[in-house]
Amino acid sequence: MTQDIAKRPEPKPGILQIEAYVPGKSRAKGAKVHKLSSNESPLGASPAAREAYSAAASSLERYPDGGATALRAAIAAKYGLAEDRIVCGAGSDEVLQLLAHAYLGPGDEAVYSQYGFLVYPIAIAANGAKAVVAPEKSFQTDVDALLACVTARTKIVFLANPNNPTGTYIPFSEVKRLHQGLPPHVLLVLDAAYAEFVRNNDYESGIALVSDSENVVMTRTFSKIHGLAALRLGWAYGPAHVIDVMNRIRGPFNVSAPALAAGVAAIRDTAFMDKALAHNDNWLNWLTTEISALGIAVTPSVGNFLLLHFNEKKTAPAADAHLQEHGIVVRRMESYGLPSALRLSIGDEEANRAVVAALKSFMAGA
């Protein structure tokens, strides 16, 4: 009996069904381009972080500290955490992938909200598990819908809070209700990439819940308010047993030395963080008001971006094309199942005013 032999190496089942993550565009027409497609910091990075990054260039022949000791100490000091319950990664993307790799396999399920971060289904499918999507209400996470999706096969529930791309959040009381409704074997992953931007008193990033639980992990990033997106730097805070598992499977030198040095300086520069937050508060409110006045529906956001909704007469693709003609790049939302929407990052003053002017001319056009 002959056995069929593949003519070339084949990936694991399900891999070729994954739709690759497509980052926001960077180019548009015109000499001056405002890139508002990736939720990047309009103020750049802290000068102290830039200096630390440059200083690290003198020792590029040396391996980085595999334990990210100084960075974990700086994070612990900032938030009052135990250093040994922190693990660092190449962006929160890697941290999320590590959790999926450690706790998901064929036959397992993982749940996330309808408009949740696209990395979730990629990480789930890459490990042979099934992604289960819970519907949202008015572009907001629905805790009851998430809980209704949990079965005996569920191993992880991913919750982006605040959520990208909607900009909405659920209060800490709802996060606790979600946790209380989960079986103890289900890992609740709280993706708090945009936590620093939230001003609302009923919000909590997840630190308190992680501290008191055995099945909750919080992930964070240096890409947003710290402006270190190019360096790919993130971290997680979790129970000791989860952190131990992540340390067993991550790369031994998964974060570069320049990234570690810049991260330490960035998290210590509270004055720069305050400046970035004040900028976002001001322009988030201004853009919401100005764009809404044009007749474009705007989902209320607590992040550093806005979700804009168009209609059949003034479509999102047409608005995107018009913005590109004016040198403005935003994010199309078809991949999130939102073909009538565009996501707009908060930019600097010039970019923000240019966006409103371009949208005004678009809406006024025939």
Rosetta blueprint (number, residue, H / E / L):
1 M L
2 T L
3 Q L
4 D L
5 I L
6 A L
7 K L
8 R L
9 P L
10 E L
11 P L
12 K L
13 P L
14 G L
15 I H
16 L H
17 Q H
18 I L
19 E L
20 A L
21 Y L
22 V L
23 P L
24 G L
25 K L
26 S L
27 R L
28 A L
29 K L
30 G L
31 A L
32 K L
33 V L
34 H E
35 K E
36 L L
37 S L
38 S L
39 N L
40 E L
41 S L
42 P L
43 L L
44 G L
45 A L
46 S L
47 P H
48 A H
49 A H
50 R H
51 E H
52 A H
53 Y H
54 S H
55 A H
56 A H
57 A H
58 S H
59 S H
60 L L
61 E L
62 R L
63 Y L
64 P L
65 D L
66 G L
67 G L
68 A L
69 T H
70 A H
71 L H
72 R H
73 A H
74 A H
75 I H
76 A H
77 A H
78 K H
79 Y H
80 G L
81 L L
82 A L
83 E H
84 D H
85 R H
86 I E
87 V E
88 C E
89 G E
90 A L
91 G H
92 S H
93 D H
94 E H
95 V H
96 L H
97 Q H
98 L H
99 L H
100 A H
101 H H
102 A H
103 Y H
104 L L
105 G L
106 P L
107 G L
108 D L
109 E E
110 A E
111 V E
112 Y E
113 S E
114 Q L
115 Y L
116 G L
117 F L
118 L L
119 V H
120 Y H
121 P H
122 I H
123 A H
124 I H
125 A H
126 A H
127 N L
128 G L
129 A L
130 K E
131 A E
132 V E
133 V E
134 A E
135 P L
136 E L
137 K E
138 S L
139 F L
140 Q E
141 T L
142 D L
143 V H
144 D H
145 A H
146 L H
147 L H
148 A H
149 C L
150 V L
151 T L
152 A L
153 R L
154 T E
155 K E
156 I E
157 V E
158 F E
159 L E
160 A E
161 N L
162 P L
163 N L
164 N L
165 P L
166 T L
167 G L
168 T L
169 Y L
170 I L
171 P L
172 F H
173 S H
174 E H
175 V H
176 K H
177 R H
178 L H
179 H H
180 Q H
181 G L
182 L L
183 P L
184 P L
185 H L
186 V L
187 L E
188 L E
189 V E
190 L E
191 D E
192 A L
193 A L
194 Y L
195 A H
196 E H
197 F H
198 V L
199 R L
200 N L
201 N L
202 D L
203 Y L
204 E L
205 S L
206 G L
207 I H
208 A H
209 L H
210 V H
211 S H
212 D L
213 S L
214 E L
215 N L
216 V E
217 V E
218 M E
219 T E
220 R E
221 T E
222 F L
223 S L
224 K L
225 I L
226 H L
227 G L
228 L L
229 A H
230 A H
231 L H
232 R L
233 L L
234 G E
235 W E
236 A E
237 Y E
238 G L
239 P L
240 A H
241 H H
242 V H
243 I H
244 D H
245 V H
246 M H
247 N H
248 R H
249 I H
250 R L
251 G L
252 P L
253 F L
254 N L
255 V L
256 S L
257 A H
258 P H
259 A H
260 L H
261 A H
262 A H
263 G H
264 V H
265 A H
266 A H
267 I H
268 R H
269 D L
270 T H
271 A H
272 F H
273 M H
274 D H
275 K H
276 A H
277 L H
278 A H
279 H H
280 N H
281 D H
282 N H
283 W H
284 L H
285 N H
286 W H
287 L H
288 T H
289 T H
290 E H
291 I H
292 S H
293 A L
294 L L
295 G L
296 I L
297 A E
298 V E
299 T E
300 P L
301 S L
302 V L
303 G L
304 N L
305 F E
306 L E
307 L E
308 L E
309 H E
310 F L
311 N L
312 E L
313 K L
314 K L
315 T L
316 A H
317 P H
318 A H
319 A H
320 D H
321 A H
322 H H
323 L H
324 Q H
325 E H
326 H L
327 G L
328 I E
329 V E
330 V L
331 R E
332 R E
333 M L
334 E H
335 S H
336 Y H
337 G L
338 L L
339 P L
340 S L
341 A E
342 L E
343 R E
344 L E
345 S E
346 I L
347 G L
348 D L
349 E H
350 E H
351 A H
352 N H
353 R H
354 A H
355 V H
356 V H
357 A H
358 A H
359 L H
360 K H
361 S H
362 F H
363 M H
364 A H
365 G L
366 A L
